[in-house]
Amino acid sequence: MRLGRANLKADLADTAHAGLSALEEAAGAGSEQVDVLLDKGRDLIDSAADLIRERPIASFGVAFAAGWIIARLARGSDR
């Protein structure tokens, strides 16, 4: 009986250790993915900033049109 209990405790400890190891690996992989996404976001923002500097009037026009469309959609849903 004691031998069975000891084996069960050892198996549970091994399972817990394996679970923690898997969790640590997943956290590391998740952290890398977050870093990649943040880098892509920064690149996108830099690209948008460069485009705005190159074509400020067109950028203003697009922003104005997008704001107008959003306002129309918002007002249309209130009726």
ZAVO-252709 format. One record per atom (N, C-alpha, C, O): x, y, z. Coordinates in pm, whole numbers, padded with zeros to 5 digits, always signed. Each point is the difference from the previous one (the first is absolute). Last residue first. Example, Ala and Ser with C-alpha at 12.3 -4.5 7.8 and 13.67 -1.06 7.14 Angstrom:
BEGIN
+01285-00225+00708/+00082+00119+00006/-00077+00109+00073/+00051+00111+00017/-00022-00683-00024/-00089+00119+00000/+00090+00120+00000/+00104-00002+00066/
***
This chain:
BEGIN
-03054+05636-03567/-00137+00024-00048/-00086-00117+00014/-00118+00004-00036/+00595+00007+00135/-00081+00061+00106/-00146+00014-00042/-00088+00005+00086/+00443-00162-00378/-00043-00105+00093/-00087+00056+00112/-00069-00077+00067/+00268+00364-00394/-00098-00086-00065/-00052-00108+00095/-00114-00044-00013/+00468+00337+00139/-00129+00068+00000/-00109-00087-00058/-00115+00006+00044/+00553-00174-00052/-00042+00014+00138/-00137+00069+00010/-00084-00040+00081/+00292-00001-00503/-00042-00131+00048/-00052+00008+00144/-00098-00066+00034/+00281+00455-00221/-00125-00035-00068/-00053-00135+00049/-00120-00016+00024/+00541+00155+00131/-00105+00084+00058/-00134-00034-00063/-00101-00008+00071/+00480-00201-00248/-00029-00053+00135/-00113+00080+00066/-00086-00057+00066/+00243+00211-00481/-00069-00128-00016/-00039-00059+00136/-00111-00049+00018/+00375+00439-00021/-00134+00030-00049/-00083-00128-00012/-00117-00004+00039/+00573-00036+00073/-00077+00058+00110/-00143+00029-00040/-00093-00023+00078/+00389-00122-00412/-00025-00109+00094/-00082+00050+00118/-00093-00068+00044/+00236+00388-00355/-00101-00088-00059/-00035-00115+00096/-00117-00035+00015/+00470+00324+00108/-00129+00071+00004/-00112-00088-00052/-00107-00007+00060/+00544-00158-00088/-00044+00005+00140/-00135+00069+00012/-00087-00044+00076/+00291+00038-00499/-00041-00135+00038/-00052-00002+00143/-00101-00064+00029/+00281+00470-00185/-00123-00034-00072/-00053-00138+00039/-00120-00017+00022/+00540+00158+00144/-00109+00074+00063/-00133-00036-00064/-00100-00020+00069/+00480-00158-00266/-00022-00063+00131/-00114+00069+00075/-00083-00066+00062/+00232+00252-00469/-00074-00124-00024/-00032-00070+00131/-00109-00054+00016/+00379+00432+00011/-00135+00039-00042/-00085-00124-00025/-00116-00006+00041/+00582-00045+00077/-00084+00047+00111/-00143+00034-00043/-00094-00023+00077/+00514-00272-00249/-00125+00046-00061/-00096+00050+00109/-00098-00067+00032/+00547-00070+00081/+00014+00013-00145/-00123+00062-00065/+00013+00080-00093/-00007-00175+00561/+00098+00105-00030/+00013+00023-00150/+00018+00114-00045/-00291-00467+00191/-00062+00129+00036/+00095+00115-00029/-00043+00106-00046/+00206-00542-00011/-00099+00031-00103/-00067+00133+00027/-00025+00077-00093/+00321-00245+00419/+00073+00040-00122/-00097+00039-00111/+00023+00099-00070/-00207-00273+00463/+00056+00133+00025/+00077+00051-00122/-00009+00117-00035/-00156-00556+00026/-00109+00096-00010/+00050+00142+00021/-00043+00093-00068/+00350-00440+00130/-00038+00008-00141/-00111+00102-00021/+00004+00079-00094/+00124-00179+00533/+00106+00075-00067/-00033+00019-00148/+00023+00107-00056/-00310-00379+00304/-00015+00139+00042/+00106+00087-00067/-00031+00111-00045/+00060-00573-00025/-00119+00053-00065/-00021+00147+00035/-00034+00080-00087/+00379-00313+00303/+00033+00019-00141/-00118+00060-00075/+00018+00088-00084/-00086-00211+00531/+00088+00118-00009/+00037+00030-00145/+00003+00116-00041/-00248-00506+00121/-00081+00119+00027/+00082+00127-00009/-00046+00100-00056/+00268-00512+00025/-00079+00024-00121/-00087+00124+00017/-00015+00078-00094/+00257-00220+00469/+00091+00051-00103/-00075+00030-00130/+00026+00102-00064/-00266-00307+00411/+00032+00138+00035/+00094+00063-00103/-00017+00116-00036/-00087-00574-00009/-00115+00084-00031/+00025+00147+00033/-00042+00088-00075/+00373-00401+00192/-00010+00009-00146/-00116+00091-00038/+00014+00085-00089/+00038-00184+00544/+00108+00087-00047/-00007+00019-00151/+00020+00111-00049/-00316-00416+00242/-00038+00136+00037/+00106+00098-00048/-00033+00107-00052/+00124-00562+00001/-00104+00042-00094/-00044+00144+00030/-00025+00077-00093/+00329-00280+00389/+00065+00026-00128/-00103+00050-00102/+00029+00092-00076/-00190-00231+00491/+00075+00124+00014/+00069+00038-00131/+00003+00117-00037/-00220-00532+00066/-00096+00109-00003/+00068+00135+00008/-00040+00095-00067/+00301-00480+00119/-00044+00011-00138/-00100+00115-00015/+00005+00073-00099/+00137-00176+00533/+00112+00051-00078/-00038+00020-00145/+00037+00101-00060/-00349-00301+00344/+00015+00141+00035/+00114+00062-00079/-00011+00114-00047/-00056-00575+00008/-00107+00073-00067/+00010+00149+00028/-00023+00082-00089/+00320-00368+00314/+00032+00004-00143/-00105+00079-00077/+00034+00077-00090/-00111-00150+00547/+00113+00090-00018/+00038+00013-00147/+00030+00109-00047/-00362-00421+00163/-00049+00136+00018/+00111+00101-00021/-00021+00104-00063/+00130-00560+00062/-00075+00034-00121/-00051+00143+00008/+00002+00072-00100/+00206-00243+00481/+00099+00015-00108/-00069+00042-00129/+00049+00088-00071/-00321-00195+00437/+00069+00128+00021/+00103+00026-00109/+00016+00113-00045/-00236-00528+00041/-00094+00109-00030/+00065+00135+00016/-00020+00089-00082/+00263-00470+00209/-00013+00006-00146/-00094+00112-00042/+00025+00069-00098/+00016-00155+00557/+00125+00055-00051/-00005+00014-00153/+00044+00101-00055/-00405-00310+00269/+00002+00142+00033/+00125+00066-00055/-00006+00111-00054/-00027-00574+00012/-00098+00065-00086/-00002+00151+00024/-00005+00079-00094/+00271-00347+00374/+00056+00004-00136/-00094+00072-00096/+00045+00078-00084/-00198-00149+00520/+00108+00099+00002/+00063+00012-00139/+00029+00110-00047/-00353-00442+00110/-00061+00133+00004/+00106+00110-00001/-00017+00102-00066/+00163-00548+00094/-00060+00026-00132/-00063+00139-00005/+00012+00070-00101/+00157-00215+00513/+00109+00023-00093/-00053+00032-00140/+00051+00089-00067/-00362-00212+00397/+00056+00132+00029/+00113+00033-00096/+00011+00114-00046/-00192-00543+00017/-00098+00097-00043/+00052+00142+00023/-00013+00086-00088/+00268-00443+00253/+00006+00004-00146/-00096+00104-00056/+00034+00071-00095/-00045-00150+00556/+00125+00066-00035/+00014+00011-00153/+00043+00103-00051/-00407-00344+00219/-00017+00141+00030/+00125+00079-00039/-00010+00109-00055/+00025-00576+00020/-00092+00056-00101/-00020+00149+00020/-00005+00076-00097/+00253-00308+00419/+00076+00004-00125/-00086+00060-00111/+00049+00079-00080/-00245-00162+00497/+00089+00117+00007/+00079+00015-00129/+00027+00111-00046/-00302-00487+00082/-00082+00119+00000/+00087+00126+00000/-00025+00094-00075/
***
